[in-house]
Amino acid sequence: METFKKVMSWVLPVVIGLLIALGIRTYIVQPVRVDGPSMLPNLQNNERVLTWKQAKIHRGSVVVFNANGVDPQVSEKTYYVKRVIAVPGDTVEAKNGKLYVNGKLVNQKYISAYQRKQGTGTWTLKSISVDNSWLKNSGATKVTAGHYFVLGDHRSVSNDSRYYGFVPKKKILGVVQVGFWSTNSTKKNNVNNQWKHYFAN
């Protein structure tokens, strides 16, 4: 009996600690590794970030979502990291690299003028949905209820909503935050706080 008590005195705290860690990872925050160059220059390939699962999704938020069932090229759980450009009910269009949401010019200072012009182009939701043969919402003029329109920051290489359509909220794991360990305050601000200054003045 004494031996059992001694064993439980260290087993129980370990089990409780593991359950707490699992709960935090499942419901609160999960570390994620960025894979690929689609969020350059603000997120690097292999960079570690935190994904907050209960955070509110804003225009300008960077999110992680499961692309399985969203991108037709994906057949298993695969996480994409992209920036939310438009929320349910929004209209979106691009003109020579400038983005407009609900007719208002979007502040894109988080990427270079070259990236804006070369990577973004000129389109409307309707035109890209037809040109890129979206499996759902072809011909849409607004972001549908419960969905989001996302783009990568490095537009010329990013596989994003332009090609496969809107991302359902149920597929979104959470909102990305660059941690305290990042030494580049500009890039960290572009990820963590750009949503606060979403539209151009």
ChimeraX attribute file (.defattr): number of C-alpha atoms within 10 A of each C-alpha:
attribute: neighborCount
match mode: 1-to-1
recipient: residues
	/A:1	6
	/A:2	7
	/A:3	8
	/A:4	8
	/A:5	10
	/A:6	10
	/A:7	11
	/A:8	13
	/A:9	11
	/A:10	10
	/A:11	12
	/A:12	11
	/A:13	11
	/A:14	12
	/A:15	12
	/A:16	11
	/A:17	12
	/A:18	12
	/A:19	12
	/A:20	12
	/A:21	13
	/A:22	13
	/A:23	12
	/A:24	13
	/A:25	15
	/A:26	12
	/A:27	13
	/A:28	15
	/A:29	21
	/A:30	17
	/A:31	14
	/A:32	16
	/A:33	15
	/A:34	19
	/A:35	16
	/A:36	16
	/A:37	18
	/A:38	24
	/A:39	24
	/A:40	18
	/A:41	16
	/A:42	19
	/A:43	23
	/A:44	15
	/A:45	14
	/A:46	12
	/A:47	13
	/A:48	18
	/A:49	19
	/A:50	17
	/A:51	23
	/A:52	20
	/A:53	21
	/A:54	12
	/A:55	13
	/A:56	9
	/A:57	19
	/A:58	19
	/A:59	21
	/A:60	27
	/A:61	27
	/A:62	28
	/A:63	24
	/A:64	24
	/A:65	21
	/A:66	20
	/A:67	23
	/A:68	16
	/A:69	15
	/A:70	20
	/A:71	21
	/A:72	12
	/A:73	10
	/A:74	12
	/A:75	11
	/A:76	10
	/A:77	11
	/A:78	13
	/A:79	19
	/A:80	21
	/A:81	28
	/A:82	26
	/A:83	24
	/A:84	22
	/A:85	24
	/A:86	24
	/A:87	25
	/A:88	16
	/A:89	15
	/A:90	18
	/A:91	21
	/A:92	22
	/A:93	22
	/A:94	19
	/A:95	13
	/A:96	13
	/A:97	20
	/A:98	17
	/A:99	24
	/A:100	21
	/A:101	18
	/A:102	14
	/A:103	11
	/A:104	14
	/A:105	16
	/A:106	20
	/A:107	18
	/A:108	21
	/A:109	13
	/A:110	16
	/A:111	18
	/A:112	12
	/A:113	13
	/A:114	10
	/A:115	18
	/A:116	22
	/A:117	17
	/A:118	13
	/A:119	18
	/A:120	22
	/A:121	17
	/A:122	15
	/A:123	18
	/A:124	19
	/A:125	23
	/A:126	17
	/A:127	17
	/A:128	21
	/A:129	24
	/A:130	15
	/A:131	14
	/A:132	13
	/A:133	15
	/A:134	20
	/A:135	14
	/A:136	12
	/A:137	18
	/A:138	17
	/A:139	16
	/A:140	18
	/A:141	17
	/A:142	20
	/A:143	21
	/A:144	18
	/A:145	13
	/A:146	13
	/A:147	19
	/A:148	25
	/A:149	27
	/A:150	25
	/A:151	23
	/A:152	24
	/A:153	27
	/A:154	23
	/A:155	23
	/A:156	15
	/A:157	14
	/A:158	19
	/A:159	17
	/A:160	23
	/A:161	23
	/A:162	22
	/A:163	19
	/A:164	22
	/A:165	26
	/A:166	26
	/A:167	25
	/A:168	19
	/A:169	16
	/A:170	10
	/A:171	16
	/A:172	20
	/A:173	22
	/A:174	24
	/A:175	26
	/A:176	26
	/A:177	21
	/A:178	21
	/A:179	13
	/A:180	10
	/A:181	8
	/A:182	12
	/A:183	9
	/A:184	11
	/A:185	11
	/A:186	11
	/A:187	19
	/A:188	18
	/A:189	15
	/A:190	22
	/A:191	23
	/A:192	18
	/A:193	15
	/A:194	21
	/A:195	20
	/A:196	11
	/A:197	15
	/A:198	18
	/A:199	17
	/A:200	11
	/A:201	8
